[in-house]
Amino acid sequence: MEKIASFTIDHNRLQRGVYVSRRDVTPSGDVLTTFDIRMTEPNREEALTPEALHAMEHIAATFLRNHPQWKDRVVYWGPMGCCTGNYLILQGQLESAEITGLIRETMEFVSSFEGEVPGATPRDCGNWSFMDLEAARKAARRYLDEVICCLKPENLVYPQ
């Protein structure tokens, strides 16, 4: 089998950031851009806990699907299996720099979120109690303060 694109990135050199992971064209001709929202340095920093990522998934997905300008272009937000970040899939041929404002808004929302996590009930979620809101808030704030606030080219383009 061919190695998939995301396994060809040198994770030993990958920094935290916002990256175009791939682009796909649907049978109807729509372009979907998958973004790598890398929140921790792979293999060098502690990964996020699954509970933090699960809470972040519920909060961020709800925020994005209600965003006044982006909601109609949001296809998916969800955690990476390696627990070092999230994937965001948007309709359109987009570049990382075009969505940094959206990521800033999303992380601001997650980092300041209070109350019940959206969809965190037995009726709405298959593992509703497997969430850590405080850890999600802390991870979002750290990403904002250390990465999004001071993005450099190396945080927007995969290392070669």
C-alpha positions as CSV (number, residue, x, y, z in Angstrom):
1,M,0.0,0.0,0.0
2,E,1.1,3.6,-0.6
3,K,2.0,5.7,2.4
4,I,-0.7,8.3,3.0
5,A,0.3,12.0,2.7
6,S,0.1,12.7,6.5
7,F,2.7,10.0,7.2
8,T,5.2,11.6,4.8
9,I,5.6,14.7,7.0
10,D,8.8,14.7,9.2
11,H,7.1,14.7,12.6
12,N,10.5,15.1,14.2
13,R,10.8,18.6,12.7
14,L,7.1,19.5,12.8
15,Q,6.3,22.5,15.0
16,R,2.9,23.6,16.4
17,G,0.9,25.6,13.9
18,V,-1.8,25.6,11.2
19,Y,-1.0,23.6,8.1
20,V,-2.7,22.5,4.9
21,S,-2.6,18.8,5.2
22,R,-4.3,17.9,2.0
23,R,-6.8,19.0,-0.7
24,D,-9.5,16.7,-2.2
25,V,-11.8,17.3,-5.0
26,T,-15.3,15.7,-4.7
27,P,-17.1,14.1,-7.7
28,S,-19.2,17.3,-8.0
29,G,-16.0,19.4,-8.3
30,D,-15.9,21.0,-4.8
31,V,-12.5,21.4,-3.3
32,L,-12.1,20.4,0.4
33,T,-9.0,21.6,2.3
34,T,-8.0,19.6,5.4
35,F,-6.0,21.6,7.9
36,D,-3.7,20.2,10.5
37,I,-4.2,22.2,13.7
38,R,-1.1,21.1,15.5
39,M,-1.2,22.0,19.1
40,T,1.8,20.1,20.5
41,E,5.1,19.2,19.0
42,P,5.0,15.6,18.0
43,N,7.3,13.2,19.8
44,R,8.8,16.1,21.8
45,E,6.0,17.4,24.0
46,E,3.4,15.7,26.0
47,A,0.3,14.9,23.9
48,L,-3.1,16.3,24.8
49,T,-5.3,13.9,26.8
50,P,-8.1,12.2,24.9
51,E,-10.5,13.7,27.5
52,A,-9.3,17.3,26.7
53,L,-9.5,16.7,23.0
54,H,-13.0,15.3,23.3
55,A,-14.3,18.3,25.2
56,M,-12.5,20.6,22.7
57,E,-14.1,18.7,19.8
58,H,-17.6,19.3,21.2
59,I,-17.0,23.0,21.9
60,A,-15.0,23.9,18.7
61,A,-17.3,21.9,16.4
62,T,-20.3,23.6,17.8
63,F,-18.7,27.1,17.5
64,L,-17.5,26.5,14.0
65,R,-20.9,25.2,12.7
66,N,-22.5,28.3,14.1
67,H,-19.9,30.8,12.9
68,P,-21.6,33.6,10.9
69,Q,-19.1,33.6,8.1
70,W,-17.7,30.1,8.0
71,K,-20.5,27.8,9.1
72,D,-21.6,26.9,5.5
73,R,-18.0,25.8,4.7
74,V,-17.3,23.7,7.8
75,V,-17.2,20.0,7.0
76,Y,-15.5,18.5,10.0
77,W,-13.5,19.3,13.2
78,G,-12.1,16.5,15.2
79,P,-9.1,15.1,17.1
80,M,-6.0,13.5,15.6
81,G,-5.5,9.9,16.7
82,C,-2.0,10.8,18.0
83,C,-3.5,13.4,20.3
84,T,-1.2,16.2,19.2
85,G,-4.0,18.4,17.6
86,N,-7.1,18.5,15.5
87,Y,-8.2,18.3,11.9
88,L,-10.4,21.0,10.3
89,I,-11.9,20.3,6.9
90,L,-13.3,23.3,5.1
91,Q,-15.0,23.6,1.7
92,G,-12.8,25.6,-0.7
93,Q,-9.2,25.8,-1.8
94,L,-7.7,27.7,1.1
95,E,-4.3,28.4,2.6
96,S,-3.3,28.3,6.2
97,A,-2.9,32.1,6.4
98,E,-6.6,32.5,5.3
99,I,-7.9,30.7,8.4
100,T,-5.7,31.9,11.2
101,G,-8.3,34.4,12.3
102,L,-10.9,31.6,12.4
103,I,-8.6,29.5,14.5
104,R,-7.9,32.4,16.8
105,E,-11.6,32.9,17.3
106,T,-12.2,29.2,17.8
107,M,-9.4,28.9,20.4
108,E,-10.6,32.0,22.2
109,F,-14.0,30.5,22.4
110,V,-12.7,27.2,23.7
111,S,-10.3,28.8,26.2
112,S,-13.0,31.0,27.7
113,F,-15.9,28.5,27.5
114,E,-18.0,28.1,30.7
115,G,-20.9,25.9,31.5
116,E,-22.0,22.6,30.2
117,V,-20.1,21.2,27.2
118,P,-22.4,21.1,24.2
119,G,-23.7,17.6,23.5
120,A,-22.2,16.2,26.7
121,T,-25.2,14.1,27.7
122,P,-25.9,10.4,27.5
123,R,-28.6,11.1,24.8
124,D,-26.2,13.2,22.6
125,C,-22.8,11.5,22.9
126,G,-21.6,7.9,23.0
127,N,-19.0,8.7,25.7
128,W,-20.4,11.8,27.2
129,S,-18.6,11.7,30.6
130,F,-15.1,11.2,28.9
131,M,-14.3,15.0,28.8
132,D,-12.0,17.4,30.6
133,L,-13.2,20.9,30.1
134,E,-10.5,22.5,32.2
135,A,-7.7,20.7,30.2
136,A,-9.3,21.7,26.9
137,R,-9.5,25.3,28.0
138,K,-5.9,25.3,29.2
139,A,-4.6,23.6,25.9
140,A,-6.5,26.2,23.8
141,R,-5.1,29.1,25.8
142,R,-1.5,27.8,25.6
143,Y,-1.9,27.3,21.8
144,L,-3.2,30.9,21.5
145,D,-0.6,32.5,23.7
146,E,2.4,30.5,22.3
147,V,1.6,29.8,18.7
148,I,-1.4,31.7,17.2
149,C,-0.3,35.1,18.6
150,C,3.0,35.0,16.9
151,L,2.8,32.8,13.8
152,K,5.8,32.5,11.6
153,P,6.2,30.9,8.2
154,E,7.4,27.7,9.7
155,N,4.1,27.5,11.6
156,L,2.1,27.7,8.4
157,V,4.0,25.4,6.0
158,Y,5.0,21.8,6.6
159,P,8.8,21.3,6.9
160,Q,10.4,19.9,3.8
